[in-house]
Amino acid sequence: MALSNKKQEKKLWQQRLGLTVKETTPLICLDLQYFNYDLDLKDLMSGLQTLSAQFVCKQPHDEKILSCLGETAVIAEADWPSLAKACDMTVFLSDDAHISYNIRKCLQASAVPVCLRLAEFVGAVEDYDPIEETGNAFLFDNCNKWEIFGAVARAL
C-alpha cells in the first residue's frame, strides 16, 4: 500500500470512530484474537491510554474483555483489513504463533507490528535497532504489561 493513501485512510477512520482527526497522533490497533489471559489487560490499558495516541481494538471473541478496554474504540473483525491500512501500528497481545498471518498483513499495510518475540517469527519480524536503524517491528520478550508498554513507547 502506498504511504500517501495511508494519511487519507487514517483520517477517514478517525472520523468514522469519532476520534480527533490529527495526522500526527498515532492510531494504534490492538489485536486480541489470541489474547493471553495471564495479562492484566485493564492495568495495561490504563497505562497505554496515558500515551499520546489513539487506540482501536478488533472485536474480541470474549465479551468480558470489553470491560477492560476503557474508552478504546471497538470495530468488527471484518473491518480490520481496512483499518490496518489506516493504523500506524498494531499491538498483538498474544503469545500464540497463529498471529503470524495478521503480522504479515500488518506489515503489508505499512503498519508497524508490536509483538512478542517468538522463534516462529524469525526472518519475518526484526526488532528495531535505533543505532543501526534496522528492523521492522518492536518486540517484547515476555507477555507482561511492563514489556508491552515499553515496546509501544519505543515504537512511538
N, C-alpha and C positions, 0 to 999 in steps of 0.2 A: 504494500500500500504506500502511496506517495505521502510524504510527511505534510505536503501542502494541503491535502484533504483532511488531515488529522485535526487541524485547527477548526475547520468547519464542522466536522463530526463532533468534536468536543463541545463547541458552542451549542449545537443542536441538542446534545444530551443534557448539558447543563440546564437549558431551557425546559426540556421535557421533564426533568427531575425536580424542577423548581429551585435549582441552585443558583447562586450568584454567578452570572456569566463573567468570568475573568480568565483570560488566556493564560496568565502566569500562575494561577492557582492549580496545583497538580490535582488531577482526577484519578483516584485510586480505586480499583475494583478489588473486592475481597472474594476469593473463590473458596467456598466452604463445601465443595462437592464431596470430598472425603475428609471431612473435619475430624481433627484429632481431639477426642473428648477429654483427654487429660489436661488440655489447655484451659486456663481460666479466661474465657473469651470476654466476659463482661469487664474484667480488670484490664485486659489488653485494649479493648475498645476505648475505655476511659482514657488510657494513655495516648492512643493513636489520635483521638479526637482533640488533643491539645496541640497537634501539629497543624501547620498552615496548609491544609489540604482538604479536599472534598472526597467523601467515601461513598461508594455504592457497592451493594452486595448482590450476588446472584441469589435467587430464592433458595434458601436452604431446604434440604429434604426433611429436616426435623423442625417442626414449628416451635419447639422450645427454644431454639437458637435465636429466634427473632427477638425475644425479650432481652437478650444480651447485646444487641446491636445499637442500642441507644437511638440516636436520630439518624442513623445511616439509612440512605435510600435503598430500597429493595426492588430488584427487577426480576422479571420472569426468565427462566433458563433459556427460553427461545430467543430472548433479546440479547443474550451475551455476545454472539458473534459481531453484532452491530456495535455494542458498547465497547468491545475490545478495541475496535478501530478508533475510539474516542479517548480511551484511557491512556494515561501516561505510564502507569504501571499496574500490575496485578499481583496481589499478595495471596499466595497459596498457603492456606492454613491446614496443611496435611502432612503426614509422614508416609503417605501411600504412593508408590511408584506409578499408580494409574493416572496421576495428574500430568504425566509426560505429554499426552496429546494436547491438553489445554495449554501447557507451557509452550509447545511448538506453535500453536495458534496465536498465543500472546506475542511471541517473537515475530511472527509473520505480520502481525498488526502494528508492529513498531511500538509495542508496549513492553516496558522492562519488567521481567519477572523477579519477584522476591519470593524465594522458596528455600526449603530445606535442602541441604547438600546431601544428595543420595548418589550411590555408585551408579545407579541406572541412568543418571543424567550426565555422566562424564562424556564430554565431547559435544553435548547439546547446550549446556549452560556452563559458563565460566564466571566465577566471582570477579567483580570489578576490582581492578588494582589501580588505585589512584596515582601511583608512582609511574607505572608503565603505561597507564591509560589503556588498559586492555580489559576485556571481559564484556559480557552481555547480560549479566544478572547480579543481584545482590543476594548472597546466600547466608543462611544461618545454619549452625551445626546441631543445635538442639531445639526441639519444638517447645520453647517456653517463651513467656511474654517478654522477657528482657532481651533475648537474642532476636526475636521477631521485631520488636520495637527498634532495636539498634540497626537492623538491616534496612528497615523502612527509613529511618532517619538518615542513614548513609546514602540511600537512594535519592532522597530529597536534596 
